Amino acid sequence: MASTDKASKNIKLAFIINLVFSIGEFIGGFLINSVAIMSDAIHDLGDALALGLSWFLQKFSNKKPDHNFTFGYNRFSLLGALINATILIIGSVYIFTQAIPLLFEPEHSNAQGMIWFAIFGVLLNGFAAFRLHKGKSVNEGVLSWHLLEDVLGWIAVLVVGIVLLFKDIHILDPILSIAIALFILVNVFRNLVKTMKILLGAVPDGIDIDEVKQKIEGIEEVISVQNLYVWSIDGEDNAMNLHLIVEEMNLKDSTIVKQKVKKVTSKLDIKHSTIELESKKHN
């Protein structure tokens, strides 16, 4: 619960920073007559809305289990990660549509205005991205790429702004924009695959089912493992369902066997486990 509370606070902070900064971009872009800054303001406002949605879903995921969701609401944070990955992909495609035409007809920009906004953009988004990057939830991971995209974008704006103070090479802006969009798409795809694997009930990364099965069958009282299911609930906590064939035993001995199984699987971050024992006589 502590990690989800921290995740919620991190996302809330990133949401506030993005929202305030995007409003500042609209005002600044209008004052310095910069279409590039105004376009980035629209992009950052979209990020802010995505962050707000994720904050809501992250807080919602902290709800305790009930009759409707017996495992709890943890997976609602995954829904936020999925939505944000989709928004980030759409945003990257939008960057392509804006940047590619500028390769052929570069626009002149206000270099000094670009530099000042870039400095603020790097500092604010960099701080928020750092906070989210340290988080453990999948949602925080996807959102950190949201903000990293903005940081890299503002670094590109800063570099281009400095160059434009001395050289009239306006094609640098669209070239850097395309490179950043490609970089972000690759990393978002990785996070999207991770999120989808969790939603589809895949075995968590780092867990070898055959190895786990072999260790459980190494327990003296266990004859064989009939069924073994391991999946992740939200990317942090795992669950296990296990059906074992064992020697004939009383209730006390069966409790000891279950304790041995839990000891074997203790390093798998399993928070919920169901262990069914069946005597070989009734198998």
C-alpha positions, -999 to 999 in steps of 0.1 A, spaced: 0 0 0 29 24 8 43 20 -27 10 27 -43 5 58 -21 40 70 -32 31 63 -68 0 84 -65 19 113 -50 45 112 -77 19 112 -105 0 141 -88 32 161 -87 40 154 -123 4 163 -133 5 197 -115 39 206 -130 28 196 -165 -5 215 -163 10 247 -149 39 246 -175 16 240 -204 -5 270 -195 27 290 -192 37 278 -227 4 290 -242 9 325 -227 46 326 -236 41 312 -271 15 339 -278 38 367 -264 69 357 -284 48 348 -315 62 312 -317 40 286 -334 66 259 -323 61 268 -286 23 269 -290 24 234 -307 44 221 -278 20 236 -254 -8 215 -269 14 184 -266 22 192 -230 -15 199 -222 -23 164 -236 4 150 -213 -11 168 -183 -45 153 -191 -30 119 -194 -12 124 -160 -44 136 -144 -62 104 -156 -33 83 -143 -34 100 -110 -71 92 -106 -66 56 -116 -36 52 -94 -56 65 -64 -85 42 -74 -62 12 -75 -55 17 -37 -90 6 -28 -93 -25 -8 -108 -58 -22 -146 -61 -22 -173 -83 -36 -168 -69 -71 -129 -70 -73 -117 -97 -49 -80 -92 -57 -85 -54 -51 -83 -26 -76 -45 -28 -83 -50 -34 -120 -67 0 -126 -32 15 -125 -24 -8 -155 -54 7 -173 -38 41 -168 -4 28 -182 -22 14 -212 -41 46 -219 -9 67 -215 11 45 -238 -16 49 -264 -16 87 -260 22 88 -262 21 68 -295 -5 92 -309 16 121 -297 47 107 -314 28 102 -347 17 138 -344 53 149 -341 61 130 -373 32 148 -392 45 182 -380 82 175 -384 84 158 -418 69 188 -438 94 211 -420 123 191 -435 114 206 -468 102 240 -456 119 249 -423 103 278 -404 122 306 -387 120 306 -349 126 331 -321 160 318 -308 161 336 -275 125 327 -266 132 291 -275 163 290 -252 144 304 -221 115 281 -225 138 251 -231 157 258 -198 124 259 -178 111 228 -197 142 208 -190 143 217 -152 106 212 -145 100 181 -166 133 166 -157 125 168 -120 91 152 -125 105 125 -147 132 117 -121 105 113 -94 84 89 -115 115 70 -128 123 60 -92 88 45 -88 81 8 -90 47 7 -107 42 1 -144 21 32 -146 50 53 -132 73 37 -157 51 46 -187 45 81 -174 83 87 -169 86 82 -206 59 108 -211 80 133 -193 113 121 -207 99 128 -241 93 163 -230 128 167 -215 145 154 -246 123 177 -267 133 207 -247 170 198 -248 166 196 -286 149 231 -285 177 244 -263 204 231 -287 186 244 -318 180 277 -301 217 281 -293 227 271 -328 202 295 -343 218 324 -324 248 319 -346 238 299 -376 206 300 -398 201 262 -399 164 258 -391 162 223 -405 178 211 -372 145 214 -354 125 188 -374 155 165 -376 158 164 -338 120 161 -334 119 130 -356 149 114 -338 133 120 -304 99 106 -316 116 74 -328 135 70 -295 103 74 -275 83 50 -297 109 22 -291 107 26 -253 70 30 -252 66 -2 -272 87 -20 -246 65 -7 -217 33 -15 -237 44 -51 -242 51 -54 -205 17 -40 -197 -1 -63 -221 17 -93 -208 4 -86 -173 -31 -80 -185 -30 -113 -205 -18 -132 -174 17 -141 -186 43 -155 -163 61 -126 -147 96 -118 -160 124 -136 -141 103 -166 -130 112 -200 -146 81 -222 -141 100 -254 -148 126 -245 -121 98 -236 -96 80 -269 -103 113 -288 -99 120 -272 -65 84 -279 -52 86 -315 -63 119 -317 -44 99 -314 -12 98 -348 6 60 -351 9 52 -339 -26 48 -366 -52 41 -344 -82 28 -310 -93 -4 -313 -112 -10 -276 -120 11 -245 -114 -1 -210 -124 18 -179 -116 8 -144 -129 13 -108 -119 -16 -88 -105 -2 -53 -113 35 -56 -122 46 -56 -86 26 -83 -67 23 -119 -80 -2 -146 -74 0 -184 -76 -24 -213 -79 -10 -247 -72 -24 -283 -72 -1 -309 -56 -3 -347 -53 10 -357 -19 13 -387 4 -16 -395 27 -14 -371 57 -33 -354 84 -43 -317 86 -12 -307 106 12 -323 81 -6 -307 52 -1 -273 69 36 -280 72 38 -289 35 21 -257 25 46 -238 46 75 -255 28 60 -246 -6 56 -210 5 93 -210 16 103 -223 -18 83 -196 -36 91 -168 -11 115 -150 -35 89 -147 -62 70 -117 -47 39 -138 -44 13 -120 -23 -17 -143 -30 -13 -180 -31 -38 -209 -33 -23 -244 -26 -45 -274 -31 -33 -308 -18 -47 -341 -30 -38 -375 -16 -23 -400 -41 -49 -424 -29 -77 -403 -43 -59 -392 -75 
